[in-house]
Amino acid sequence: MKKLFVGLGLGAVIYIGYWSYQMYLFGRGVQEDTKRIEKLGLPDTIVTNLIPYRFIKRTGEDYEFDTLDYHSINFNYIIYPSGELLKSNKSQSFKSKLSADKDITKALFLKYSDGIILFYTDSDMETSRSYVESFTDSLEKRWVAIIPGFNMGKPLIKNKYAYVTAIGFVGKLNLNSGEYEWKYENLYKSDDHSYNSFDQIIIDENNVEFISHHYSAEEKSKVIVNDKNGEIIRID
């Protein structure tokens, strides 16, 4: 019996230790984001509640897209592959439909003002593009903006603007109107695969740097744009 209690006690210690370590990692990530905010002088909206990317799950020889979900304090949100959007809790539920006409492959969630904004990508395994769509708190549509391409990157949020990327594309989007302040397309270079995707966005004084890591070589390419007037400063 003594050995049984010792075993149970050791198991409990290991279990508690494991989840304590996970919370430590989560806390460290939040601290690193906070330090970056303080360094850049950006508002707290840079730390957004995002739906993690969900990859396609394979069933036999066919591809099947998974649902995407986000759990807030008061509501649960679910995006189905068909584009159906559901918001619910124990006493209320709201439904809407995303503007995409293909299966939803990945999405990001942002609580903004008195509603939500979704950044997402659709695909039929042959063609694909990305969207930014704004909804009221009751899931009524406000506006939708197109990001012309796949490989949508994690947006950088600053005040009422989202800096967005996809293959060969960078832009600054007004989150109140859904209109682009400026945008650049056709940046992808087929010879060395530059700007296939963007991995990092940095705001440095008056300029915005969109950084792309080459997946075939240990190199980086940058698109640097003047944040105010939208003029390109540099393209590697």
ROLOLO-892611 format. One line per 10 residues: for each residue x, y, z of N, C-alpha, C. Coordinates in Angstrom, 2 decimals. Example, Ala and Ser with C-alpha at 12.3 -4.5 7.8 and 13.67 -1.06 7.14 Angstrom:
BEGIN
13.19 -5.69 7.80 12.30 -4.50 7.80 13.20 -3.30 7.80 | 12.85 -2.25 7.08 13.67 -1.06 7.14 12.90 0.03 7.87
This chain:
BEGIN
0.83 -1.20 0.00 0.00 0.00 0.00 0.87 1.26 0.00 | 1.97 1.21 0.75 2.87 2.35 0.82 3.45 2.65 -0.56 | 3.83 1.58 -1.28 4.39 1.75 -2.63 3.35 2.35 -3.57 | 2.07 1.97 -3.36 1.01 2.51 -4.19 0.87 4.01 -4.01 | 0.88 4.47 -2.72 0.77 5.90 -2.45 1.98 6.66 -2.99 | 3.16 6.07 -2.88 4.36 6.70 -3.40 4.25 6.86 -4.92 | 3.76 5.79 -5.57 3.59 5.84 -7.03 2.60 6.90 -7.45 | 1.46 6.95 -6.73 0.46 7.95 -7.05 1.00 9.36 -6.81 | 1.75 9.54 -5.74 2.32 10.84 -5.43 3.31 11.28 -6.48 | 4.15 10.35 -6.93 5.13 10.66 -7.96 4.44 11.02 -9.27
3.36 10.29 -9.60 2.61 10.60 -10.83 2.01 11.99 -10.77 | 1.47 12.35 -9.60 0.87 13.67 -9.45 1.91 14.77 -9.60 | 3.10 14.53 -9.03 4.18 15.51 -9.13 4.59 15.71 -10.59 | 4.72 14.59 -11.32 5.10 14.66 -12.73 4.04 15.41 -13.53 | 2.77 15.11 -13.27 1.66 15.75 -13.99 1.64 17.26 -13.73 | 1.73 17.63 -12.45 1.73 19.05 -12.09 2.96 19.75 -12.67 | 4.10 19.06 -12.60 5.33 19.63 -13.14 5.24 19.89 -14.62 | 4.64 18.94 -15.36 4.50 19.08 -16.81 3.67 20.31 -17.16 | 2.50 20.46 -16.53 1.64 21.58 -16.87 2.20 22.91 -16.34 | 2.96 22.85 -15.25 3.62 24.06 -14.77 4.64 24.54 -15.79
5.34 23.58 -16.40 6.33 23.92 -17.42 5.65 24.49 -18.66 | 4.48 23.94 -19.04 3.75 24.46 -20.19 3.30 25.90 -19.93 | 2.83 26.18 -18.71 2.42 27.53 -18.37 3.61 28.47 -18.35 | 4.78 27.95 -17.93 6.00 28.76 -17.96 6.35 29.16 -19.38 | 6.27 28.18 -20.32 6.57 28.46 -21.71 5.60 29.49 -22.28 | 4.31 29.33 -21.94 3.30 30.28 -22.40 3.59 31.68 -21.86 | 3.90 31.75 -20.56 4.19 33.03 -19.94 5.43 33.69 -20.54 | 6.45 32.87 -20.84 7.67 33.41 -21.43 7.38 33.99 -22.81 | 6.51 33.30 -23.57 6.14 33.81 -24.88 5.43 35.14 -24.78 | 4.51 35.27 -23.81 3.80 36.53 -23.61 4.78 37.63 -23.21
5.76 37.29 -22.33 6.75 38.27 -21.92 7.58 38.76 -23.10 | 7.97 37.82 -23.97 8.77 38.20 -25.14 7.98 39.13 -26.06 | 6.68 38.84 -26.25 5.84 39.71 -27.06 5.72 41.08 -26.42 | 5.56 41.10 -25.09 5.43 42.36 -24.37 6.70 43.20 -24.51 | 7.87 42.55 -24.39 9.14 43.26 -24.56 9.24 43.86 -25.95 | 8.78 43.10 -26.97 8.85 43.59 -28.34 7.92 44.79 -28.52 | 6.76 44.75 -27.86 5.82 45.87 -27.93 6.47 47.12 -27.35 | 7.10 46.97 -26.16 7.73 48.10 -25.51 8.87 48.65 -26.35 | 9.62 47.76 -26.98 10.76 48.18 -27.81 10.30 48.96 -29.02 | 9.22 48.51 -29.65 8.72 49.16 -30.86 7.77 50.31 -30.56
7.31 50.39 -29.31 6.37 51.43 -28.96 5.00 51.21 -29.57 | 4.59 49.95 -29.71 3.32 49.64 -30.34 2.27 49.34 -29.28 | 0.99 49.49 -29.61 -0.08 49.23 -28.65 -0.26 47.75 -28.38 | -1.06 47.44 -27.38 -1.27 46.06 -26.97 -1.96 45.22 -28.03 | -2.57 45.87 -29.03 -3.29 45.10 -30.04 -2.37 44.24 -30.88 | -1.05 44.42 -30.74 -0.14 43.53 -31.47 -0.25 42.11 -30.93 | -0.60 41.99 -29.64 -0.82 40.66 -29.06 -2.28 40.31 -29.28 | -2.55 39.52 -30.30 -3.92 39.24 -30.68 -4.29 37.80 -30.34 | -5.56 37.57 -30.14 -6.06 36.22 -29.94 -6.28 35.59 -31.30 | -5.47 34.65 -31.66 -5.49 34.08 -32.99 -5.87 32.61 -32.96
-6.63 32.19 -33.96 -6.86 30.76 -34.14 -5.58 30.16 -34.69 | -5.00 29.19 -34.04 -3.77 28.58 -34.59 -4.03 27.98 -35.96 | -3.00 27.97 -36.77 -3.12 27.32 -38.07 -3.47 25.86 -37.87 | -4.38 25.36 -38.64 -4.71 23.94 -38.64 -4.40 23.39 -40.02 | -3.60 22.37 -40.10 -3.23 21.81 -41.38 -4.27 20.80 -41.86 | -4.24 20.54 -43.15 -5.15 19.57 -43.75 -4.87 18.20 -43.15 | -5.89 17.51 -42.76 -5.70 16.14 -42.29 -6.07 15.18 -43.40 | -5.31 14.15 -43.53 -5.50 13.23 -44.64 -6.26 11.99 -44.19 | -7.27 11.60 -44.97 -8.04 10.39 -44.71 -7.89 9.47 -45.90 | -7.13 8.40 -45.73 -6.87 7.50 -46.85 -6.13 8.22 -47.95
-6.70 8.23 -49.14 -6.08 8.91 -50.27 -6.68 10.29 -50.52 | -7.69 10.66 -49.73 -8.36 11.93 -49.92 -7.93 12.92 -48.85 | -8.01 14.21 -49.19 -7.71 15.26 -48.23 -9.00 15.78 -47.62 | -8.98 15.93 -46.33 -10.16 16.42 -45.63 -9.75 17.61 -44.77 | -10.47 18.72 -44.90 -10.13 19.92 -44.16 -10.76 19.87 -42.76 | -10.02 20.35 -41.79 -10.47 20.31 -40.41 -11.23 21.58 -40.05 | -12.02 21.52 -38.97 -12.67 22.72 -38.46 -11.64 23.55 -37.70 | -11.94 24.84 -37.56 -11.08 25.76 -36.82 -11.88 26.31 -35.66 | -11.27 26.42 -34.50 -12.04 26.91 -33.37 -11.21 27.84 -32.50 | -11.92 28.74 -31.84 -11.31 29.68 -30.90 -12.23 29.81 -29.70
-11.68 29.77 -28.51 -12.47 29.84 -27.28 -12.12 31.12 -26.53 | -13.07 32.02 -26.43 -12.88 33.23 -25.64 -13.48 33.01 -24.26 | -13.48 34.04 -23.43 -14.01 33.91 -22.08 -15.51 33.66 -22.11 | -16.22 34.35 -23.01 -17.68 34.28 -23.02 -18.28 33.46 -24.15 | -17.51 33.26 -25.24 -18.07 32.58 -26.41 -17.06 31.61 -27.03 | -17.60 30.64 -27.74 -16.79 29.76 -28.58 -17.09 30.09 -30.04 | -16.05 30.10 -30.85 -16.19 30.36 -32.28 -15.72 29.13 -33.04 | -16.48 28.74 -34.06 -16.10 27.61 -34.90 -16.25 28.01 -36.37 | -15.21 27.71 -37.16 -15.28 27.88 -38.61 -15.24 26.49 -39.23 | -16.26 26.18 -39.99 -16.31 24.89 -40.68 -15.63 25.02 -42.05
-15.13 23.91 -42.60 -14.47 23.98 -43.91 -15.32 24.63 -44.99 | -16.64 24.49 -44.89 -17.56 25.06 -45.87 -17.67 26.58 -45.75 | -17.11 27.17 -44.68 -17.19 28.61 -44.48 -18.26 29.04 -43.50 | -19.00 28.09 -42.95 -19.98 28.44 -41.92 -19.26 28.90 -40.66 | -19.75 30.01 -40.09 -19.16 30.58 -38.88 -20.20 30.53 -37.77 | -19.82 29.98 -36.63 -20.72 29.82 -35.49 -20.09 30.44 -34.24 | -20.90 31.23 -33.55 -20.49 31.81 -32.27 -21.55 31.40 -31.25 | -21.13 30.81 -30.13 -22.15 30.32 -29.20 -21.61 30.24 -27.78 | -22.55 30.24 -26.84 -22.30 29.88 -25.45 -23.54 29.12 -24.95 | -23.70 29.00 -23.66 -24.81 28.20 -23.15 -26.17 28.82 -23.43
-26.24 30.13 -23.60 -27.54 30.79 -23.74 -27.77 31.48 -25.08 | -26.71 31.68 -25.89 -26.85 32.40 -27.14 -26.08 31.71 -28.26 | -26.52 31.94 -29.48 -25.77 31.46 -30.64 -26.02 32.37 -31.83 | -25.00 32.58 -32.65 -25.09 33.40 -33.85 -24.41 32.64 -34.99 | -24.93 32.84 -36.21 -24.36 32.17 -37.36 -24.12 33.16 -38.50 | -23.13 32.85 -39.32 -22.87 33.64 -40.51 -22.14 32.76 -41.51 | -21.81 33.33 -42.67 -21.11 32.60 -43.72 -19.97 33.46 -44.24 | -18.77 32.88 -44.30 -17.63 33.60 -44.85 -17.81 33.81 -46.35 | -17.11 34.79 -46.88 -17.27 35.15 -48.29 -16.55 34.19 -49.24 | -15.69 33.35 -48.74 -14.94 32.42 -49.58 -15.87 31.43 -50.25
-15.48 30.95 -51.45 -16.29 29.96 -52.15 -15.59 28.61 -52.24 | -14.50 28.44 -51.48 -13.79 27.16 -51.43 -13.65 26.74 -49.97 | -13.03 25.60 -49.73 -12.85 25.12 -48.36 -11.86 26.00 -47.60 | -12.18 26.27 -46.34 -11.30 27.08 -45.49 -10.17 26.19 -44.98 | -8.94 26.60 -45.24 -7.79 25.79 -44.83 -7.10 26.30 -43.58 | -7.13 27.59 -43.34 -6.56 28.14 -42.10 -7.16 29.51 -41.83 | -7.12 29.92 -40.57 -7.73 31.19 -40.21 -7.09 31.76 -38.95 | -7.19 33.07 -38.81 -6.70 33.79 -37.64 -7.82 34.67 -37.12 | -7.90 34.80 -35.81 -8.99 35.50 -35.14 -8.46 36.75 -34.46 | -9.19 37.87 -34.61 -8.84 39.11 -33.92 -10.10 39.74 -33.34
-10.12 39.95 -32.03 -11.21 40.71 -31.39 -10.91 42.18 -31.60 | -11.81 42.86 -32.28 -11.54 44.25 -32.65 -12.77 45.10 -32.41 | -12.60 46.18 -31.64 -13.68 47.11 -31.35 -14.88 46.33 -30.79 | -16.05 46.47 -31.39 -17.25 45.78 -30.90 -17.58 44.58 -31.76 | -16.58 43.98 -32.38 -16.82 42.81 -33.21 -15.57 41.96 -33.34 | -15.47 41.22 -34.43 -14.31 40.38 -34.68 -13.85 40.56 -36.13 | -12.58 40.25 -36.36 -12.02 40.25 -37.71 -11.33 38.92 -37.92 | -11.59 38.29 -39.05 -10.99 37.01 -39.39 -10.06 37.17 -40.59 | -8.87 36.61 -40.47 -7.91 36.51 -41.56 -7.88 35.03 -41.96 | -8.20 34.70 -43.20 -8.30 33.28 -43.53 -7.96 33.01 -44.99
-7.72 31.73 -45.30 -7.37 31.28 -46.64 -8.31 30.16 -47.06 | -8.70 30.17 -48.34 -9.50 29.07 -48.86 -8.72 28.36 -49.97 | -9.16 27.15 -50.33 -8.46 26.39 -51.36 -9.35 25.26 -51.86 | -9.17 24.91 -53.14 -9.78 23.70 -53.69 -8.68 22.74 -54.16 | -7.47 22.93 -53.63 -6.28 22.13 -53.95 -5.69 22.48 -55.32 | -6.33 23.40 -56.05 -5.78 23.87 -57.32 -5.55 25.37 -57.30 | -6.50 26.11 -56.76 -6.37 27.55 -56.61 -6.63 27.94 -55.16 | -6.11 29.10 -54.78 -6.25 29.52 -53.38 -6.06 31.03 -53.28 | -6.75 31.65 -52.35 -6.49 33.05 -52.01 -6.92 33.29 -50.57 | -6.60 34.48 -50.07 -6.85 34.79 -48.66 -7.78 36.01 -48.54
-8.35 36.14 -47.36 -9.35 37.18 -47.11 -9.14 37.79 -45.73 | -9.64 39.01 -45.57 -9.81 39.62 -44.25 -11.28 40.03 -44.19 | -11.98 39.57 -43.17 -13.43 39.84 -43.11 -13.82 40.32 -41.72 | -14.62 41.37 -41.70 -15.04 42.00 -40.44 -16.50 41.70 -40.16 | -16.79 41.38 -38.89 -18.16 41.08 -38.46 -18.47 41.88 -37.19 | -19.77 42.17 -37.01 -20.21 42.76 -35.75 -20.21 41.69 -34.67 | -20.55 42.09 -33.47 -20.57 41.14 -32.36 -21.63 40.05 -32.56 | -22.67 40.35 -33.34 -23.70 39.36 -33.64 -23.47 38.69 -35.00 | -22.26 38.83 -35.54 -21.81 38.18 -36.78 -22.48 38.72 -38.05 | -22.92 39.98 -38.02 -23.34 40.63 -39.25 -22.10 41.13 -39.99
-22.08 40.96 -41.30 -20.90 41.33 -42.08 -20.77 42.85 -42.20 | -19.53 43.31 -42.04 -19.24 44.73 -42.23 -18.53 44.96 -43.57 | -17.44 44.25 -43.77 -16.68 44.39 -45.02 -15.79 43.17 -45.21 | -15.32 42.99 -46.44 -14.38 41.93 -46.74 -13.31 42.49 -47.68 | -12.06 42.15 -47.44 -10.94 42.56 -48.28 -10.21 41.32 -48.77 | -9.69 41.39 -49.98 -9.01 40.26 -50.59 -7.50 40.39 -50.41 | -6.86 39.30 -50.01 -5.41 39.17 -50.07 -5.13 38.20 -51.22 | -4.61 38.68 -52.34 -4.55 37.85 -53.55 -3.45 36.80 -53.52 | -3.67 35.73 -52.78 -2.68 34.66 -52.76 -2.81 33.76 -51.54 | -2.04 32.68 -51.56 -1.96 31.77 -50.42 -0.71 32.11 -49.62
-0.30 31.20 -48.73 0.84 31.46 -47.83 0.63 32.74 -47.02 | -0.58 32.94 -46.56 -0.88 34.11 -45.73 -0.05 34.08 -44.46 | 0.62 35.19 -44.17 1.43 35.27 -42.95 0.62 35.82 -41.79 | 1.19 35.75 -40.60 0.54 36.33 -39.42 0.59 37.85 -39.53 | -0.56 38.52 -39.48 -0.57 39.98 -39.63 0.00 40.68 -38.40 | 0.54 41.86 -38.63 0.96 42.73 -37.54 -0.11 43.79 -37.37 | -0.65 43.92 -36.16 -1.73 44.87 -35.89 -1.17 46.08 -35.15 | -1.42 47.26 -35.70 -1.01 48.50 -35.04 -2.14 49.51 -35.16 | -2.71 49.87 -34.02 -3.84 50.78 -33.98 -4.96 50.24 -34.87 | -5.40 50.99 -35.87 -6.51 50.55 -36.72 -6.03 49.91 -38.01
-4.76 49.54 -38.07 -4.20 48.98 -39.30 -3.69 47.55 -39.11 | -3.81 46.77 -40.16 -3.22 45.44 -40.21 -2.24 45.40 -41.38 | -1.03 44.96 -41.11 -0.03 44.78 -42.15 -0.09 43.30 -42.53 | -0.46 43.02 -43.77 -0.77 41.66 -44.19 0.15 41.22 -45.32 | 0.33 39.89 -45.44 1.21 39.34 -46.46 0.63 38.04 -47.01 | 1.08 37.70 -48.21 0.83 36.40 -48.83 1.92 36.22 -49.87 | 1.88 35.16 -50.65 2.90 34.95 -51.67 2.93 36.15 -52.62 | 4.09 36.81 -52.67 4.26 37.94 -53.58 3.43 39.17 -53.27 | 2.96 39.31 -52.02 2.05 40.41 -51.69 2.33 40.97 -50.31 | 2.31 42.31 -50.20 2.34 43.00 -48.91 1.34 44.15 -48.96
0.77 44.50 -47.83 -0.19 45.59 -47.82 -0.48 46.11 -46.43 | -1.02 47.31 -46.38 -1.46 47.95 -45.14 -2.96 48.17 -45.25 | -3.72 47.51 -44.37 -5.18 47.49 -44.46 -5.80 48.26 -43.30 | -6.75 49.14 -43.61 -7.49 49.88 -42.59 -8.58 48.96 -42.04 | -8.53 48.65 -40.76 -9.47 47.71 -40.16 -10.85 48.31 -39.89 | -10.98 49.63 -40.01 -12.29 50.26 -39.85 -13.09 50.25 -41.16 | -12.38 50.44 -42.27 -13.07 50.56 -43.56 -12.91 49.34 -44.45 | -11.86 48.54 -44.22 -11.59 47.41 -45.10 -10.87 47.81 -46.38 | -10.40 49.05 -46.45 -9.69 49.55 -47.63 -8.18 49.52 -47.39 | -7.43 49.26 -48.45 -5.98 49.28 -48.35 -5.46 50.72 -48.41
-4.56 51.05 -47.50 -3.85 52.32 -47.56 -2.81 52.26 -48.68 | -2.17 51.12 -48.80 -1.26 50.81 -49.91 -1.05 49.31 -49.98 | -0.67 48.83 -51.16 -0.43 47.40 -51.34 0.46 47.19 -52.56 | 1.19 46.07 -52.56 2.05 45.71 -53.68 1.88 44.22 -53.99 | 1.68 43.94 -55.27 1.48 42.57 -55.73 2.62 42.15 -56.67 | 2.58 40.88 -57.07 3.52 40.34 -58.06 4.99 40.49 -57.63 | 5.26 40.31 -56.35 6.63 40.40 -55.84 7.38 39.07 -55.94 | 6.67 38.00 -56.13 7.30 36.67 -56.17 8.27 36.55 -57.34 | 9.46 35.96 -57.06 10.48 35.75 -58.09 10.66 34.25 -58.28 | 10.33 33.77 -59.46 10.37 32.33 -59.71 11.79 31.78 -59.82
12.76 32.65 -60.14 14.13 32.14 -60.32 14.76 31.68 -59.01 | 14.52 32.42 -57.94 15.09 32.01 -56.65 14.02 31.84 -55.57 | 12.75 31.90 -55.94 11.61 31.71 -55.03 11.53 32.78 -53.94 | 12.08 33.96 -54.22 11.98 35.06 -53.26 10.52 35.47 -53.08 | 10.17 35.80 -51.86 8.84 36.28 -51.50 7.75 35.24 -51.74 | 8.13 33.96 -51.60 7.13 32.90 -51.61 6.21 33.04 -50.40 | 6.78 33.53 -49.31 6.01 33.82 -48.10 6.80 34.82 -47.27 | 6.13 35.46 -46.34 6.79 36.43 -45.46 6.71 35.92 -44.03 | 7.84 36.00 -43.33 7.96 35.40 -42.01 7.92 36.41 -40.87 | 8.20 37.68 -41.18 8.29 38.67 -40.12 7.98 40.05 -40.67
7.33 40.87 -39.84 7.04 42.26 -40.18 7.57 43.13 -39.05 | 8.37 44.12 -39.39 8.96 45.00 -38.38 8.67 46.45 -38.75 | 8.20 47.23 -37.79 8.01 48.67 -37.99 9.20 49.38 -37.36 | 9.96 50.07 -38.18 11.18 50.76 -37.73 11.04 52.23 -38.07 | 10.72 53.03 -37.07 10.49 54.46 -37.25 9.39 54.69 -38.29 | 9.75 55.22 -39.47 8.73 55.54 -40.46 8.53 54.46 -41.50 | 9.30 53.39 -41.43 9.25 52.35 -42.46 8.73 51.03 -41.92 | 8.20 50.22 -42.83 7.74 48.87 -42.50 8.60 47.89 -43.29 | 9.19 46.91 -42.60 10.01 45.89 -43.24 9.25 44.57 -43.28 | 9.09 44.04 -44.47 8.49 42.72 -44.66 9.63 41.76 -45.01
9.89 40.81 -44.13 11.07 39.95 -44.27 10.65 38.55 -44.72 | 11.33 38.07 -45.74 11.04 36.75 -46.30 12.30 35.90 -46.25 | 12.20 34.73 -45.62 13.32 33.79 -45.56 13.25 32.83 -46.74 | 14.36 32.67 -47.43 14.39 31.71 -48.54 14.36 30.30 -47.98 | 13.43 29.50 -48.44 13.35 28.13 -47.93 14.40 27.23 -48.56 | 15.00 27.65 -49.68 16.02 26.83 -50.34 17.44 27.26 -50.02 | 17.60 28.34 -49.28 18.93 28.83 -48.90 18.82 29.66 -47.64 | 19.92 29.80 -46.93 19.93 30.57 -45.69 20.10 32.06 -46.01 | 19.10 32.62 -46.63 19.13 34.03 -47.02 17.81 34.70 -46.65 | 17.84 36.01 -46.61 16.64 36.78 -46.33 16.46 37.83 -47.42
15.22 38.10 -47.77 14.90 39.20 -48.67 13.96 40.15 -47.94 | 14.05 41.43 -48.28 13.22 42.42 -47.62 12.49 43.30 -48.63 | 11.26 43.63 -48.28 10.54 44.70 -48.94 10.34 45.78 -47.88 | 10.89 46.97 -48.12 10.78 48.07 -47.16 9.92 49.16 -47.77 | 8.86 49.53 -47.03 7.88 50.51 -47.53 7.76 51.65 -46.53 | 7.69 52.88 -47.04 7.41 54.02 -46.17 5.98 53.90 -45.67 | 5.82 53.87 -44.36 4.51 53.58 -43.78 3.48 54.65 -44.10 | 3.90 55.91 -44.19 2.95 57.00 -44.36 2.50 57.16 -45.81 | 3.46 57.23 -46.74 3.07 57.50 -48.13 3.01 56.26 -49.01 | 3.45 55.10 -48.48 3.36 53.86 -49.23 4.40 53.67 -50.31
5.40 54.53 -50.37 6.45 54.39 -51.38 7.42 53.27 -51.01 | 7.83 52.49 -52.00 8.79 51.44 -51.75 10.18 52.05 -51.59 | 10.83 51.73 -50.47 12.17 52.21 -50.20 13.21 51.26 -50.76 | 12.90 49.96 -50.66 13.89 48.98 -51.08 13.21 47.64 -51.33 | 13.64 46.95 -52.39 13.28 45.56 -52.64 14.56 44.80 -52.95 | 14.85 43.76 -52.15 16.08 42.99 -52.39 15.97 42.18 -53.68
